[in-house]
Amino acid sequence: MRVSDQQIYRLASLRIGNARTESVVAGEQVDTGKRVTHPWDDASAAGLIARNAQDQARQTAVYGAATQASDELGVVDSAMDQVTNALTRAHELAVQLGSDTYNATDRANGAVEVQQLMTTIVGSLNQRFGDRYVFGGMLDGSPPFNAAGAYSGDANVRQVEIAPGLLQDASVRADQAFKGAGGGVDVLTALTTLSTALSTNNATQIRASVQTLSDGIHQVTNYRSRAGALMNVFDVAASTAKTFSQNAQDSRGHLEDADIFEADTRLAAAQRSLEASMSAATQQFKLSLLDKL
């Protein structure tokens, strides 16, 4: 059966169109370095790429939040170290000046130093990380302690995501650690009591402050240990999230990125195919025309 000119034209157009499409796709891969740019390039791979992109974004967010939480707890740890040192010095003064070998003048001078220690502690407890006062709980927009040691923060604990859907405490309850909420020692009141006892030359009260301050130091140390443990948790979470984020990025790259050598080879083959298709079509049209002459 004779092949009509229309059929020859249709077949030639189809071959040229397919070759041109292949050439464009291969050229796009060479230009962009991407194997999958549009969902229709590879529907299955495109779905996995989207999922990996979501995983990477989620893990990147976890990494940022965990890193920030760890940095903030570093500020908390430093502040609590300063508080512990000041309380330790106040304890030493109570032990020393509680002795009957010291007189009213000695104790009055000690009272001045205790007041200075109080000022140091309040300054440490009003430390900020960025715009947040780290010991204010959720009421972290203003200093949580005044000069007299009164607390204006709340009893809430902030939480931060350490893995998708998993939250971890990221702050210390200052009302418990320093004000003794729930039956502990109010270390700021203990300092004020010691200062008053020293300034009034009350040896009995000075000696009574020794045990209170000792308990207070132990209390603050325990909460500092908790803060340190939390810092470790967030460091591990940040490291894990960074690894998972990188894994998701690598998986996405394997699916999305083109093999440049393969793409170059494919482009060259596609261009040769296009040229051959066009040459063949031209030859066929010439022969068809000769048949008519």
PyMOL commands that set and color helices and strands:
alter all, ss='L'
color gray80, all
select helices_A, chain A and resi 5-32+39-41+43-97+104-125+174-177+187-199+203-256+260-292
alter helices_A, ss='H'
color red, helices_A
select strands_A, chain A and resi 128-129+132-133+159-163+166-169
alter strands_A, ss='S'
color yellow, strands_A
deselect
rebuild
show_as cartoon
